[in-house]
Amino acid sequence: MKHTKMVTLGFTSVALSMSLLFSSSLFAKSSGTPKEKETSRLQALTKFTKVISIVEKYDVDEVTIEELIDKALDGMMKNLDAHSNYLTQKDYKRLKVQTSGEFGGLGITVGMKDGALTVIAPIDGTPADKAGLKSGDIILKIDEKSTLGMSIDEAVSLMRGKVGDPIDVTIVRKGEMKPLVVHIVRGIITIESVHAKVINDNILYIRVSSFDQKVAKDVQEAIEKRKATTKGIILDLRNNPGGLLDQAVGLVDLFVDEGKIVSQKGRDKNENKIYSATRSGTITDVPLVVLVNGGSASASEIVSGALQDHKRAVLVGENTFGKGSVQVVLPITKTEAIKLTIARYYLPSGRTIQAVGVKPDIEVTPGEVKTHKNEFALKEADLKKHLEKELEKVDGKKDTVKEDKKANKDIITPEMLNKDLQLKEAVDIMKALVITKG
């Protein structure tokens, strides 16, 4: 019997056509002789069917055998790990809609952290982002429904809905004394993953918000478009929840010309893979700074961790989320499936980021740059006999440049930098790297 396997890395999915034969070898076997193993399996299955029969016959509420099996499968998958689960007909259909493109929702990725439903990252430009939800927010309620004991898929189902319909999300935020209620209007979620801007005329800033099917290609085009004037690149992966593994590998390959990028190891040896850089895929060797934070997960951690291990980039920001596992979606009927964790991935040095994350080289917390204007400081322009005409000429040029930059949405101005301390620190580090490289 053939099945389609959907491979998931991070919090987005991609369908891959593969054949998988379900046989007794897929089931866990206890240690001992073949006869002892078979006896143990039969005893376990007998115990399971006995409990099902008792509950079906004596439970206070009438329940069908089909409902009991669904509940048993759901409980079993949830107890394996935070990312494995059983997909009912409704869940499976919703997953297919998610992977097909546009859908109505809030625009956040969520995960379970210490048993609490937590915002991994809001997606740039979505209703959740505009409403002010932040990475690390703990979701207590979705409308009036408590998230206590709720699965990720159940939460996602409640947050999705008809475009234009409102929803109230009650959150707990670090630093706030009491829960906050955030009012959001659902919208069509479409993601433009790559945004490129210029800083100080020679630093290329590239923001990657998620790893969709065109990330490596779009980043390559952004670099080649400004290659002649670019002396350094800042790659912003903050609040990037992950996505497709091949795009993470492709992005690293743009900056690294040889060596391992990431390896994947599972219990099934067929799932063990090594992804390496190629010289032909590398397009630039300019200095590189990567921005990360607690919302940088999975594919983002592969990129930042691999570049750190190869000493190709300086990482700035905060410790990343720490998701180092790979999931597959395996159909069990035409309308139902299971999502199962089948492997862990490892960075070039052999380290795992599972539940640990990637630690930046330079830790910088978010915030604004505090500036104080000294009203009593004297400059050349304050002197009585300063050179008027030369000053006018220089000032006129600076004012023109300043006005042009304000009008150009593709340029990050000094005022913008002062509102983002992490980015400001990255720019300062980049200036030093450019000077050092000469």
N, C-alpha and C positions, 0 to 999 in steps of 0.2 A: 504494500500500500504506500503510495507516494504522498509526501507532505511538503508544503512550502515552509521554509524556515525564514523567519524575519529576525535579523540581527539588530540588537539594540546596544548602543554605546552612548552613555549620557542619558538624556531624557527625550531624544527623538529616535525615530526608527527608520529602517530602510528594508525593503523586501528583496530577498535574494532567492533565486530559484535553485533549490537543492533537493536531493532525494534522501529520505531518512527512513530506514526500515526499523519498525518497532519490534524488538525481540526480547527474549528473556535477559539478554546481556545488558539491556538498558537499566535493569532493576538492580539495586544494591544487594550484594550478597554477603552473608555473614561468613566469618572465618571458620575453617574446619574442613573436613572431608567433603567431597561432592554430595554424599548421602546426607551428611549432617546439615549442609547448606540447604538442600531441598526440603528436609524435614522442618527446619527453622522457618523457611518461607511459607510452607503450608500451614504451620501453626499460627503464624502471624495473620495470614489471610483468613483462616478459620475464626480467629478472634475478632477480626474486623467484621466479617459477615454476621457473626453472632450478635455483636453490639448493634449493628444495623437492624437486625430482626427484632431485638428486644425493644429498641426505641420505636420502631414502626408499630409494634403491637401495643405498647403500654404508655407511650407519651400522652400527657394530658390533652394535647391538641393533636388532631388528626394530621398526619404528614405522610406524603407519598415517598416511595422508595427513591424516585428520581430526585426529589427535593433533598432527601437525606444524603444521597451520593454527592450532589452539588455542594452541600454544606461541608461534607467531609473533605472533598477535594479543595474547597476554598480554605478551610482551616489548615490542611496539610501544607499547601503552597505558601501561605502567609507565615507559617512557622519555620520555613527553611531559611529565609533571609528577607531583608527589607524590600528587595526588588523583584522577588518571585511572587507570582500570583496566578490564580485560576481565572480565566476569562470566559464569562458566560456569553450567550449569544449577543446580548446587549453590549457587553464590554468589548467583545471582539469587533463588532460593527463600529463602535466608537473609535477603536484603535485604528481601523482601516481609514476612517474619515480623517483622523489626525495625520496620518502619513500621506494622504492624497493631496493636501494643500490647505486651502482656506477653511476656517471654521469659526464659529461664534464663541467668544470666550473673553478672558481677562488679559491673557498674555503674561502669565507667570509660570515658572517651573517650580515644582514642590518636591520635597523628599521627607523622609522620616529621620529626625535627628533626636537621639535620646528619647525615642518614643513619641515625640511631638511632631505634628504636621508643620513643616518649616518652609518658608519661601527660600528657594535656592537663589533665584534671580528673577527680577522683572525683565521682560524683553523690551528693548528700546522702542519707544514710540507707541506702545500699546496702552489700552485703558488702565491697566495696573500700574504701569510706569508713570503715566500722567497723574494718577490718583495719589501717588506717593508711596506705594508699597516698596519695601527695601529688603535686600538680602539679609537673612537672619530673623525676619519677623516670624513669630510663631502664631499660627492661625488657630484661634480657640473656637470660633463659630463661623459657619457659612449660612448667612441669614440667621435663622433661629436654631439651626441644628449644630449640636456640639460635635467637634471632630475627635473627641475622646474615643479611642478604639476604632476609628474610621480608617479604612485603607486609602492609599494614594489614589487608586482608581475611582473609589467612591467619591472622594473629595473633588477630583477632576470632573466627574460627571455632574456634581452639583454646581460647580463653578461655570461649566459650559451651559449655553442656552441660546435663546433667540437673540439675534443682534438687536440692540436697543433696549433690552430688558435690564432693569437695575438689579444690583445685588449689594448686600451689606456684609462686609467681612470684618469680624472682630479679631484683633491681633494684640499680641504682647510684644513690645519693642524694648530692647535694651536701653536703659536710661530714662524710660517713661515710668511714672509712678503707678499708673493704672492702665487697663486695656483701652485700646483705641478702636473706634468703629470707622471703617473706611467705606465710603459709598462709591460704587463703581458702576458704570453703564457698560454692558457687554458690547464688544465690537468685533468686526471681522479681523481675525489675526492673520496678517501677512507679514512676512519677515524679510527685510532687506539686511543681509548679514554683514556686509562690508561697507565701511565709510572711510574715505581718505581725506585728510586735510594737511595743510602746511603750517609749520611753526618756524618763525625767524627765517623764512625764505629757503632754508637748506635742510630742515628736519621734516621728514615725512611721518605724519601721524596716521596710523591705520587702526580703526576700531573694528573688531570682529565680535558680533553679538551672539552668534550661534554658528555651528558647523553644519550648514546645509550642503547641497550637492554642488555648489559652485564656488565655495570659499577659496580654495587654492587658486583657481583660475582668476577670480576677481582680485585677489591680493596681488597675483603676478602682474595683472594688467595695471593696477594702481602703481606698482613699483616701476614698471617699464615706462609708464607715461611720464614720470618725473625723475627718471634715472640720471639724467644729465646734471641736475641741480641738487640731488639728494646726497648729503654727507652722513646722514644717520637716520635710522628708522625706530620709531616708538610703536610697538605692537600692544594694543590695549585689549586684554582678555578679561577685564573685570566684569563680573556678573554674566559671564558666558557659561551657560549650563552644560555645554557639550554638543554632541551630535554624531556625525558620521566619522568612523575611524579612518577611512581612506583619505578624508579631507584633512584630518589632523596630521597624518603622515605626509601628505602632499605639501602642507604648509611648512612643516619642518624642513622638508627637502629643498625648499626654495633658499634656505639659509645654510644648510649643512651639506657638504659634498661627499661625505663617506661615513661609514659606521652605522651601528644599530640605532634605530629611532625608538622602537617599542617592541616588546615581545608579549605574546599571549600564551598562557599556560592553563590547561584544564585537566580534568580527570581523564577525559577521552583524548588520546594522543592526536587524533585527527583535528582537534581544536588548537593544538600547539602551533603557533606561527611566529615568525620573526620578520619585522618590517625594517628595511635598511634604506639609507640615503643613497642617492645616485649623483654622480658628478654632472650628468647631463641635465638634471632637474634643478641645479643650483643656479640662481641668477644674480646674486649680489653678495658681497663680502663686507659691506659697510657696517659700522658699529650698530648694535641692536640692543634696545632696552624693552623689556616686557613688563606690563602692568598686570597684576593679579590681585584678587581679594577672596573673601570667603564665599562669594558667589561663582567663582571660577571652578568648574567641575568637569570631571571625566576627560573629554577630548581636549579641553583647555589645559588640564593638568598634564596630559601627554605632551602637548606642544611646549609648555613652559618648562616642565621637568626635563624633557629631552634637550632643549636648548641650554638649560643650566648644566646638565651633565656633560655636554660637549664644550662647555665654556664658551659658547657662542653668543650668549646674551647675559645682561645683568637683569635680575628679577627684582622688581620694586613693588611694594604694597604690603599685603597681609597674607597670612597662611591660607591656602586654598581649601576647598570643601572636603576632599578626601574620598572620592568615589573611584575605585580601581577595579571594577568588575564589569563583565560583559554578559548581557542577557540575549536569549533567543526566544522567539515566539514560535511554538510548535503546535500546529492544529491537531486536535484529537478527534474532531468530527468536522463536517462542512461548516458548522456555525459556532464551534467552541474551540478554545485553545488554552495552552498554558504558557506563561512567561517564566523562563527558568534561567537562573545564573549558571553559566557553564564554564566560565574561565575568569582568571585574574590577569591583569596586564602589569608589565614591569618596565621600568625605565632603562635606558642604556647601561647604567651602573649596576643594574640588578635590583634596585630598591623598588618597593611597592608603595603606592600612595594610599592604599585602602585604609580608611579611617585615620590616616595620618596627614595626608595632603602634601603639598609642595611648599617648603619654607622659602620665602624670598631672600635674596642676598642682602637687601636693604629694606628693613621694615619701616613703613610709613603709614600712619593712620589717616583716614579721610578727614578733610576739613578745608578751611580757607586760610590763605596766607594773610597774616595780620600785618598791616602796614600802618605806619605813623608818619604823618607829614610834619617836618620840623619847620615851623613858621619863622624861626629865628636864624636859620642857616643862610649864609651869604654865598652867592655865586658870582661869577664874572659879570653876568648880566645886571647885577645889582650895583656894580661900580659906576661911578659918575662918568668916567671917560672910556667906557667899554666901546668896542668896535661895532657900531650900529649896523652898517651895511652887511658885514659878514654874518652877523647874528640873524638878520632878516633872511638872508639867503639860506642859511642852514635851517632855521626854524620853518621857513616856508616849505622846504623839501620834506622835513619830518612831518609837518601837519598834513601834507598831501598823502604821504605814505600811510599815516594813521587813518585818514579818512577813507582811503582805498581799502584798507584792511577791515574797517568796520563794515564796509559795504559788501565785502566778499565773504560769502558763507563758507568757502573752502579754506579760510585762514583762521587760525586760532590766535587771538590777540593776547597781549600781556594781561589785560583785564580778565580775560577768560581763564588764564593760567592761575591767577591769584585766587580764583574761586575753587580751584581743584588742587589741593596741596600735593597729592600723590603725583599728578601729571606734572606739576611744577618741579618736583624733585627729579622726576624722570628726565625732564628737559635739561636741568642743571647737570645731571650725570652725563647726558648725551653730549653736552658742550665740552665737558672734560675729555670724553672719549674721542671726540672729533679732533681736539687740540693734540691729544697724545698720539693719535694716528698720523696727524700731519696732513 
